[in-house]
């Protein structure tokens, strides 16, 4: 059973801080880069993220990873993964991994290794005027994050974050804690 929580947060402080750091590290400083890094950190630090229910049994991914929804030139959607390391990765190391995946998609050089692992799906719509959406859970994952923004409302730049979760795997309080943990990482 898929359920979800939606949280809208003010994005100015987090995005401005990230954009200042990005200038010195030769990345764009986009919401996509920031949310991708925060997703990798969430998967790395929260053991629950790697679990899923299949045919009534509990499983865990051996290779914890963030599956990122990427749209190809012919409008197909792919779910390549960014593998989680034991150590903390900087936002710029994760951004480099994401750029490498995008380059492989454009040059059609993706391999099976680029789809290995799992734990969390991340779907981002940046700058399209969308104020919220819900990412569906893919097979063998219990959590999906849908991020959109920044969008201007009530005099502020806002970011909408929706966490979809498998209610057979975790309860609402646990899912809400996971959403709060992601937001805390995003703001750090």
ROSE-4610 file (N, C-alpha, C; in Angstrom, 1 decimal, always signed):
// ROSE-4610
residu = [X/X/X/X/X/X/X/X/X/X/X/X/X/X/X/X/X/X/X/X/X/X/X/X/X/X/X/X/X/X/X/X/X/X/X/X/X/X/X/X/X/X/X/X/X/X/X/X/X/X/X/X/X/X/X/X/X/X/X/X/X/X/X/X/X/X/X/X/X/X/X/X/X/X/X/X/X/X/X/X/X/X/X/X/X/X/X/X/X/X/X/X/X/X/X/X/X/X/X/X/X/X/X/X/X/X/X/X/X/X/X/X/X/X/X/X/X/X/X/X/X/X/X/X/X/X/X/X/X/X/X/X/X/X/X/X/X/X/X/X/X/X/X/X/X/X/X/X/X/X/X/X/X/X/X/X/X/X/X/X/X/X/X/X/X/X/X/X/X/X/X/X/X/X/X/X/X/X/X/X/X/X/X/X/X/X/X/X/X/X/X/X/X/X/X/X/X/X/X/X/X/X/X/X/X/X/X/X/X/X/X/X/X/X/X/X/X/X/X/X/X/X/X/X/X/X/X/X/X/X/X/X/X/X/X/X/X/X/X/X/X/X/X/X/X/X/X/X/X/X/X/X/X/X/X/X/X/X/X/X/X/X/X/X/X/X/X/X/X/X/X/X/X/X/X/X/X/X/X/X/X/X/X/X/X/X/X/X/X/X/X/X/X/X/X/X/X/X/X/X/X/X/X/X/X/X/X/X/X/X/X/X/X/X/X/X/X/X/X/X/X/X/X/X/X/X/X/X/X/X/X/X/X/X/X/X/X/X/X/X/X/X/X/X/X/X/X/X/X/X/X/X/X/X/X/X/X/X/X/X/X/X/X/X/X/X/X/X/X/X/X/X/X/X/X/X/X/X/X/X/X/X/X/X/X/X/X/X/X/X/X/X/X/X/X/X/X/X/X/X/X/X/X/X/X/X/X/X/X/X/X/X/X/X/X/X/X/X/X/X/X/X/X/X/X/X/X/X/X/X/X/X/X/X/X/X/X/X/X/X/X/X/X/X/X/X/X/X/X/X/X/X/X/X/X/X/X/X/X/X/X/X/X/X/X/X/X/X/X/X/X/X/X/X/X/X/X/X/X/X/X/X/X/X/X/X/X/X/X/X/X/X/X/X/X/X/X/X/X/X/X/X/X/X/X/X/X/X/X/X/X/X/X/X/X/X/X/X/X/X/X/X/X/X/X/X/X/X/X/X/X/X/X/X/X/X/X/X/X/X/X/X/X/X/X/X/X/X/X/X/X/X/X/X/X/X/X/X/X/X/X/X/X/X]
num = [1/1/1/2/2/2/3/3/3/4/4/4/5/5/5/6/6/6/7/7/7/8/8/8/9/9/9/10/10/10/11/11/11/12/12/12/13/13/13/14/14/14/15/15/15/16/16/16/17/17/17/18/18/18/19/19/19/20/20/20/21/21/21/22/22/22/23/23/23/24/24/24/25/25/25/26/26/26/27/27/27/28/28/28/29/29/29/30/30/30/31/31/31/32/32/32/33/33/33/34/34/34/35/35/35/36/36/36/37/37/37/38/38/38/39/39/39/40/40/40/41/41/41/42/42/42/43/43/43/44/44/44/45/45/45/46/46/46/47/47/47/48/48/48/49/49/49/50/50/50/51/51/51/52/52/52/53/53/53/54/54/54/55/55/55/56/56/56/57/57/57/58/58/58/59/59/59/60/60/60/61/61/61/62/62/62/63/63/63/64/64/64/65/65/65/66/66/66/67/67/67/68/68/68/69/69/69/70/70/70/71/71/71/72/72/72/73/73/73/74/74/74/75/75/75/76/76/76/77/77/77/78/78/78/79/79/79/80/80/80/81/81/81/82/82/82/83/83/83/84/84/84/85/85/85/86/86/86/87/87/87/88/88/88/89/89/89/90/90/90/91/91/91/92/92/92/93/93/93/94/94/94/95/95/95/96/96/96/97/97/97/98/98/98/99/99/99/100/100/100/101/101/101/102/102/102/103/103/103/104/104/104/105/105/105/106/106/106/107/107/107/108/108/108/109/109/109/110/110/110/111/111/111/112/112/112/113/113/113/114/114/114/115/115/115/116/116/116/117/117/117/118/118/118/119/119/119/120/120/120/121/121/121/122/122/122/123/123/123/124/124/124/125/125/125/126/126/126/127/127/127/128/128/128/129/129/129/130/130/130/131/131/131/132/132/132/133/133/133/134/134/134/135/135/135/136/136/136/137/137/137/138/138/138/139/139/139/140/140/140/141/141/141/142/142/142/143/143/143/144/144/144/145/145/145/146/146/146/147/147/147/148/148/148/149/149/149/150/150/150/151/151/151/152/152/152/153/153/153/154/154/154/155/155/155/156/156/156/157/157/157/158/158/158/159/159/159/160/160/160/161/161/161/162/162/162/163/163/163/164/164/164/165/165/165/166/166/166/167/167/167/168/168/168/169/169/169/170/170/170/171/171/171/172/172/172/173/173/173/174/174/174/175/175/175/176/176/176/177/177/177/178/178/178/179/179/179/180/180/180/181/181/181/182/182/182/183/183/183/184/184/184/185/185/185/186/186/186/187/187/187/188/188/188]
x = [+0.8/+0.0/+0.9/+0.7/+1.5/+0.8/+1.5/+1.0/+2.1/+1.8/+2.8/+2.5/+3.6/+3.6/+4.1/+3.6/+4.1/+4.5/+5.7/+6.2/+6.7/+6.3/+6.8/+7.7/+8.9/+9.9/+10.4/+10.9/+11.5/+12.9/+13.1/+14.4/+15.5/+15.2/+16.2/+17.5/+17.5/+18.7/+19.5/+18.9/+19.6/+20.2/+19.4/+19.9/+21.0/+20.8/+21.9/+23.2/+23.1/+24.3/+25.0/+24.2/+24.7/+25.3/+24.7/+25.2/+26.5/+26.7/+28.0/+29.1/+28.8/+29.8/+30.0/+29.0/+29.2/+30.1/+30.1/+31.0/+32.4/+32.8/+34.2/+34.5/+33.5/+33.7/+33.2/+33.0/+32.7/+31.5/+30.5/+29.2/+28.1/+26.9/+25.9/+25.2/+25.2/+24.5/+23.0/+22.5/+21.1/+20.4/+19.1/+18.3/+18.5/+18.7/+18.9/+20.1/+21.2/+22.5/+22.3/+21.7/+21.6/+20.7/+19.5/+18.6/+19.2/+20.0/+20.7/+21.6/+22.4/+23.4/+22.6/+21.6/+20.8/+20.2/+19.8/+19.2/+20.3/+21.5/+22.6/+22.9/+22.9/+23.2/+22.1/+20.9/+19.8/+19.9/+20.2/+20.4/+21.6/+22.6/+23.9/+23.7/+22.9/+22.8/+21.6/+20.6/+19.4/+19.2/+19.4/+19.3/+18.0/+16.9/+15.6/+15.4/+16.1/+15.9/+16.2/+17.1/+17.4/+16.5/+15.4/+14.5/+13.3/+12.7/+11.5/+10.8/+9.5/+8.7/+8.4/+8.6/+8.3/+7.7/+6.5/+5.8/+5.8/+5.5/+5.3/+6.6/+7.8/+9.1/+9.8/+10.6/+11.5/+12.8/+13.3/+14.6/+15.3/+16.6/+17.4/+18.4/+18.6/+19.6/+21.0/+21.8/+23.2/+24.0/+23.7/+24.3/+23.3/+23.5/+22.6/+22.8/+21.8/+21.9/+20.7/+20.9/+19.9/+19.6/+18.3/+17.9/+17.3/+17.9/+17.5/+16.7/+15.5/+14.8/+15.4/+15.8/+16.5/+15.7/+15.4/+14.6/+15.6/+15.5/+16.4/+15.9/+16.7/+16.4/+15.1/+14.8/+13.6/+12.4/+12.5/+11.5/+11.3/+12.2/+12.1/+12.6/+12.1/+12.6/+13.5/+14.7/+15.6/+15.8/+16.2/+16.5/+17.9/+18.9/+20.3/+20.5/+21.5/+21.7/+23.1/+23.1/+24.3/+24.6/+25.7/+26.0/+26.4/+26.0/+26.3/+27.6/+28.5/+29.8/+29.6/+30.6/+30.5/+30.8/+31.7/+32.0/+31.1/+31.0/+30.3/+30.9/+30.1/+30.5/+30.1/+30.9/+30.5/+29.5/+28.7/+27.7/+28.4/+29.6/+30.3/+30.8/+31.1/+31.4/+30.2/+29.1/+27.8/+27.4/+27.6/+27.2/+28.1/+29.4/+30.2/+29.7/+29.2/+28.7/+27.4/+26.6/+25.4/+25.7/+26.6/+27.1/+27.6/+28.4/+28.9/+27.7/+26.7/+25.5/+24.9/+24.7/+24.0/+24.8/+26.1/+27.0/+26.9/+26.8/+26.6/+25.3/+24.3/+22.9/+23.0/+23.6/+23.7/+24.5/+25.6/+26.5/+26.1/+25.0/+24.4/+25.4/+26.1/+27.2/+26.8/+25.6/+25.2/+25.4/+25.8/+26.0/+25.1/+25.0/+24.2/+24.6/+25.9/+26.4/+25.7/+25.4/+24.8/+23.3/+22.8/+21.4/+21.4/+22.6/+22.6/+22.4/+21.8/+21.6/+20.2/+19.9/+18.6/+18.4/+17.3/+16.9/+15.9/+16.2/+15.4/+15.4/+14.2/+14.0/+13.9/+14.5/+14.5/+14.0/+12.9/+12.4/+12.3/+12.9/+13.0/+12.5/+11.6/+11.1/+11.6/+12.5/+13.1/+12.7/+12.1/+11.9/+10.8/+9.9/+8.8/+7.5/+7.5/+6.2/+5.3/+5.8/+5.0/+5.1/+4.1/+4.1/+4.0/+4.0/+4.0/+3.6/+4.2/+3.8/+4.2/+3.7/+4.0/+4.7/+5.9/+6.6/+6.1/+5.8/+5.4/+6.5/+6.3/+7.4/+7.7/+8.9/+9.3/+9.4/+9.4/+9.5/+10.8/+10.7/+11.8/+12.3/+11.5/+11.9/+10.7/+11.0/+9.9/+9.8/+10.7/+10.6/+10.9/+10.2/+10.4/+10.2/+11.2/+11.1/+10.8/+9.8/+9.5/+9.8/+10.7/+11.1/+10.7/+10.1/+9.9/+10.1/+10.6/+10.8/+12.1/+12.7/+12.0/+10.9/+9.8/+8.7/+8.4/+8.0/+7.8/+6.3/+6.1/+4.8/+4.9/+3.9/+3.9/+5.1/+5.8/+7.0/+8.2/+8.2/+9.4/+9.6/+10.8/+11.1/+10.9/+10.0/+9.6/+10.0/+10.2/+10.5/+9.5/+8.9/+7.9/+8.6/+8.4/+9.0/+7.9/+7.8/+6.8/+7.5/+7.3/+7.9/+6.7/+6.9/+6.0/+6.6/+5.8/+6.4/+5.4/+6.0/+5.3/+4.8/+3.5/+2.9/+3.0/+3.2/+3.4/+4.8/+5.7/+7.1/+7.3/+6.8/+7.0/+5.6/+5.5/+4.3/+4.5/+3.4/+3.4/+4.4/+4.6/+5.5/+7.0/+7.3/+8.6/+8.9/+7.9/+8.0/+8.2/+7.4/+7.5/+8.9/+9.5/+10.9/+11.9/+11.7/+12.6/+12.5/+11.3/+11.1/+11.8/+11.6/+12.3/+13.8/+14.3/+15.7/+16.3/+15.5/+15.9/+16.0/+15.0/+14.9/+16.1/+16.4/+17.5/+18.8/+19.0/+20.2/+20.2/+19.1/+19.0/+19.3/+18.9/+19.2/+20.6/+21.3/+22.7/+23.6]
y = [-1.2/+0.0/+1.2/+2.1/+3.3/+4.4/+5.1/+6.3/+7.4/+8.6/+9.7/+10.8/+11.5/+12.8/+13.9/+15.1/+16.2/+17.3/+17.9/+19.0/+20.1/+21.3/+22.4/+23.2/+23.4/+24.2/+25.4/+26.4/+27.5/+27.1/+27.5/+27.0/+28.0/+29.3/+30.3/+30.1/+29.8/+29.7/+28.5/+27.3/+26.1/+26.3/+26.8/+26.9/+28.0/+29.1/+30.1/+29.6/+28.9/+28.4/+27.4/+26.5/+25.5/+26.2/+27.2/+27.9/+28.6/+29.1/+29.7/+28.7/+27.5/+26.4/+25.9/+25.9/+25.3/+26.1/+27.4/+28.3/+27.9/+27.5/+27.1/+25.7/+24.9/+23.5/+23.2/+24.2/+24.0/+23.1/+23.3/+22.6/+23.7/+23.4/+24.4/+24.9/+24.2/+24.6/+24.5/+23.6/+23.4/+22.6/+22.7/+21.9/+20.5/+20.1/+18.7/+18.1/+18.9/+18.5/+18.4/+19.3/+19.4/+18.2/+18.0/+16.9/+15.5/+15.4/+14.1/+13.8/+14.8/+14.5/+14.2/+14.9/+14.6/+13.2/+12.8/+11.5/+10.4/+10.6/+9.7/+9.6/+10.7/+10.7/+10.0/+10.2/+9.5/+8.0/+7.6/+6.1/+5.6/+6.4/+5.9/+5.8/+6.7/+6.8/+6.2/+5.8/+5.2/+3.8/+2.8/+1.4/+1.0/+1.6/+1.2/+1.4/+2.4/+2.7/+1.5/+0.6/-0.5/-1.6/-1.6/-2.7/-2.6/-3.8/-3.8/-5.1/-5.2/-6.4/-6.9/-8.2/-8.8/-10.2/-10.5/-11.8/-12.1/-11.1/-11.3/-11.5/-11.3/-11.5/-10.2/-10.0/-8.8/-9.0/-8.1/-8.2/-6.9/-6.9/-5.6/-5.7/-4.5/-4.4/-4.6/-5.4/-5.5/-4.2/-3.7/-2.5/-1.3/-0.5/+0.6/+1.6/+2.2/+3.1/+4.0/+5.2/+6.1/+5.9/+5.6/+5.5/+6.9/+7.5/+8.8/+8.7/+9.3/+9.3/+10.3/+9.8/+10.6/+10.4/+11.6/+11.5/+11.6/+10.7/+10.6/+11.6/+11.7/+12.6/+12.2/+10.9/+10.4/+10.3/+10.9/+11.0/+9.7/+8.8/+7.6/+7.9/+7.2/+7.4/+6.2/+6.5/+5.5/+5.7/+4.6/+4.7/+4.2/+4.9/+4.6/+4.9/+4.2/+4.4/+5.0/+5.8/+6.3/+5.5/+4.8/+3.9/+4.7/+4.2/+4.8/+4.2/+5.1/+4.7/+4.6/+4.0/+3.9/+5.3/+6.1/+7.4/+8.5/+9.6/+10.7/+11.2/+11.5/+12.1/+13.5/+14.4/+15.8/+15.9/+17.0/+17.2/+17.3/+17.6/+17.8/+16.4/+15.5/+14.2/+13.5/+13.7/+13.1/+13.7/+15.1/+15.8/+15.2/+14.9/+14.3/+13.0/+12.2/+10.8/+11.0/+12.0/+12.2/+12.7/+13.6/+14.0/+12.9/+12.0/+10.8/+9.9/+9.7/+8.9/+9.6/+10.9/+11.6/+11.5/+11.6/+11.5/+10.1/+9.1/+7.7/+7.5/+8.2/+8.1/+8.8/+9.9/+10.7/+9.9/+9.3/+8.5/+7.0/+6.7/+5.3/+4.3/+4.6/+3.7/+3.2/+3.2/+2.7/+1.2/+0.7/-0.8/-1.3/-2.6/-3.2/-2.6/-2.4/-1.8/-0.5/+0.3/+1.6/+1.5/+0.3/+0.1/-0.8/-1.2/-2.1/-1.3/-2.1/-1.5/-0.8/-0.4/+0.2/+0.6/+1.2/+1.7/+2.9/+3.9/+5.1/+5.6/+5.9/+6.6/+8.1/+8.8/+10.3/+10.8/+11.6/+12.2/+13.7/+14.5/+15.9/+16.6/+17.6/+18.5/+19.9/+20.4/+21.7/+22.8/+23.9/+25.1/+25.0/+24.1/+24.0/+24.6/+25.2/+25.8/+24.8/+23.6/+22.5/+22.7/+22.6/+22.8/+21.6/+20.4/+19.2/+18.0/+16.9/+15.6/+14.5/+13.3/+12.1/+11.1/+10.6/+9.6/+8.2/+7.3/+6.0/+5.1/+4.2/+3.2/+2.3/+2.1/+1.1/-0.3/-1.3/-2.7/-2.7/-3.4/-3.7/-2.4/-1.4/-0.3/+0.2/+0.7/+1.1/+2.6/+3.3/+4.8/+5.5/+6.6/+7.4/+8.9/+9.7/+11.1/+11.9/+12.8/+13.6/+15.1/+15.7/+17.1/+18.0/+19.2/+20.2/+21.6/+22.4/+23.8/+24.2/+25.3/+26.2/+26.9/+27.2/+28.0/+29.1/+30.3/+31.5/+31.5/+31.6/+31.7/+32.4/+33.2/+33.9/+34.7/+35.2/+36.0/+35.2/+33.9/+33.1/+32.1/+31.6/+30.5/+29.2/+28.4/+27.2/+25.9/+24.8/+23.5/+22.6/+21.8/+20.8/+19.4/+18.7/+17.4/+16.4/+15.4/+14.3/+13.0/+12.4/+11.0/+10.0/+9.1/+8.0/+6.8/+6.0/+4.9/+3.7/+2.5/+1.3/+1.1/+1.2/+1.1/-0.3/-1.3/-2.6/-2.8/-1.9/-2.0/-1.1/+0.2/+1.1/+1.8/+2.2/+3.0/+4.5/+5.2/+6.6/+7.4/+7.1/+7.9/+7.7/+6.5/+6.2/+6.9/+6.9/+7.6/+9.1/+9.6/+11.1/+11.4/+10.5/+10.7/+10.7/+9.8/+9.7/+11.0/+11.5/+12.8/+13.9/+14.0/+15.0/+14.9/+13.6/+13.4/+13.9/+13.7/+14.2/+15.7/+16.3/+17.8/+18.3/+17.7/+18.2/+18.1/+17.0/+16.9/+17.9/+18.2/+19.2/+20.6/+20.8/+22.2/+22.3/+21.2/+21.3/+21.7]
z = [+0.0/+0.0/+0.0/-1.0/-1.1/-0.5/+0.5/+1.1/+0.9/+1.3/+1.1/+2.0/+2.3/+3.0/+2.1/+2.2/+1.5/+2.4/+2.2/+3.0/+2.0/+2.3/+1.5/+2.4/+2.0/+2.8/+2.0/+2.8/+2.2/+1.7/+0.4/-0.2/-0.3/+0.0/-0.3/+0.5/+1.7/+2.5/+2.1/+1.9/+1.5/+0.1/-0.8/-2.2/-2.3/-1.6/-1.7/-1.1/+0.0/+0.7/-0.3/-0.9/-1.8/-3.1/-3.6/-4.8/-4.5/-3.3/-3.0/-2.9/-2.3/-2.3/-3.7/-4.5/-5.9/-6.8/-6.6/-7.4/-7.3/-6.1/-5.8/-6.2/-6.6/-6.9/-8.3/-9.1/-10.6/-10.9/-10.1/-10.4/-10.5/-10.9/-11.2/-9.9/-8.9/-7.7/-7.8/-8.6/-8.8/-7.7/-7.7/-6.7/-7.0/-8.3/-8.6/-8.0/-8.0/-7.4/-5.9/-5.3/-3.8/-3.4/-4.1/-3.7/-3.9/-5.0/-5.3/-4.1/-3.7/-2.6/-1.3/-1.0/+0.2/+0.1/-1.0/-1.2/-1.0/-1.5/-1.3/+0.2/+0.9/+2.3/+3.1/+2.7/+3.4/+3.3/+2.1/+1.9/+2.7/+2.7/+3.4/+4.9/+5.5/+6.9/+7.5/+6.7/+7.3/+6.8/+7.7/+7.3/+6.8/+7.2/+6.8/+5.3/+4.7/+3.3/+2.4/+2.8/+1.8/+1.9/+2.7/+2.8/+1.9/+1.6/+0.9/+1.1/+0.9/+1.0/-0.4/-0.6/-1.9/-1.5/-2.1/-1.8/-0.4/+0.5/+1.9/+2.7/+2.0/+2.7/+2.7/+3.8/+3.9/+3.3/+2.4/+1.8/+2.0/+1.9/+1.9/+0.7/+0.1/-1.0/-0.4/-1.0/-0.6/-1.0/-2.2/-2.7/-2.5/-1.4/-1.2/-2.3/-2.9/-4.0/-4.1/-4.7/-5.0/-6.5/-6.8/-8.2/-8.6/-9.7/-10.1/-11.4/-11.4/-12.7/-13.6/-14.8/-15.8/-17.1/-17.8/-19.0/-20.2/-21.1/-22.3/-23.4/-24.4/-25.5/-26.2/-26.2/-26.9/-25.8/-24.7/-23.7/-22.9/-23.0/-22.1/-20.8/-19.8/-18.4/-18.0/-17.5/-17.0/-15.5/-14.8/-13.4/-13.0/-13.5/-13.2/-11.7/-11.1/-9.7/-9.4/-8.3/-7.7/-6.4/-6.4/-5.3/-4.1/-2.9/-1.7/-1.1/-0.7/-0.2/+1.4/+2.0/+3.5/+4.1/+3.4/+4.0/+3.4/+4.0/+3.5/+2.2/+1.2/+0.0/+0.0/-0.6/-0.7/-1.8/-1.7/-2.8/-4.2/-4.2/-5.5/-6.1/-5.2/-5.6/-6.2/-5.5/-6.0/-7.3/-7.4/-8.7/-9.8/-9.6/-10.6/-11.1/-10.1/-10.4/-11.3/-10.9/-11.7/-13.1/-13.3/-14.6/-15.4/-14.8/-15.5/-16.0/-15.1/-15.6/-16.8/-16.7/-17.8/-19.1/-19.0/-20.1/-20.8/-19.9/-20.4/-21.1/-20.6/-21.3/-22.7/-22.8/-24.0/-25.0/-24.6/-25.5/-25.6/-25.0/-25.0/-24.5/-23.4/-22.9/-21.5/-21.2/-19.9/-19.8/-18.7/-18.5/-17.4/-17.3/-16.2/-14.8/-14.6/-13.4/-13.0/-14.0/-13.8/-13.3/-13.2/-12.7/-11.4/-10.9/-9.8/-8.5/-7.5/-6.2/-6.1/-4.9/-4.7/-3.3/-3.1/-1.8/-1.8/-2.6/-2.7/-4.1/-4.6/-5.9/-5.7/-6.6/-6.5/-7.9/-7.9/-9.1/-8.8/-9.7/-9.6/-10.8/-10.5/-11.6/-11.1/-11.8/-11.4/-12.3/-11.8/-12.5/-13.6/-13.5/-14.5/-14.0/-12.9/-12.3/-11.7/-11.5/-10.9/-9.4/-8.6/-7.2/-6.3/-7.0/-6.3/-7.2/-6.9/-7.6/-6.7/-7.1/-6.3/-7.1/-6.7/-7.4/-6.9/-7.9/-7.5/-7.2/-6.3/-5.9/-7.0/-7.4/-8.3/-7.6/-8.4/-7.8/-7.0/-5.8/-4.9/-4.2/-4.0/-3.2/-2.4/-1.2/-0.3/-0.1/-0.8/-0.6/-1.9/-2.2/-3.4/-2.9/-3.4/-3.1/-4.4/-4.4/-5.5/-5.0/-5.8/-5.4/-6.6/-6.2/-7.3/-6.7/-7.6/-7.2/-7.9/-7.4/-6.5/-7.3/-6.6/-7.1/-6.1/-6.7/-5.9/-5.5/-4.1/-3.6/-2.2/-1.9/-0.6/-0.3/-1.4/-1.2/-1.0/-1.2/-0.9/-2.0/-2.2/-3.0/-2.2/-2.7/-2.0/-2.7/-2.0/-2.5/-2.0/-2.8/-2.4/-2.4/-1.3/-1.2/-0.8/-1.6/-1.3/-1.1/+0.0/+0.3/+0.1/-0.8/-1.0/-0.3/+0.4/+1.2/+1.1/+1.3/+1.4/+2.8/+3.0/+4.4/+4.9/+4.1/+4.6/+5.2/+4.8/+5.3/+6.6/+6.5/+7.6/+7.9/+9.1/+9.5/+9.2/+9.4/+9.1/+10.0/+11.2/+12.1/+11.6/+11.2/+10.7/+9.4/+8.5/+7.2/+7.4/+8.4/+8.7/+9.2/+10.0/+10.5/+9.3/+8.4/+7.2/+6.4/+6.2/+5.5/+6.2/+7.5/+8.3/+8.3/+8.2/+8.1/+6.8/+5.7/+4.4/+4.4/+4.9/+5.0/+5.8/+6.9/+7.7/+6.9/+6.1/+5.3/+4.2/+3.6/+2.5/+3.1/+4.3/+4.9/+5.4/+5.6/+6.2/+5.1]
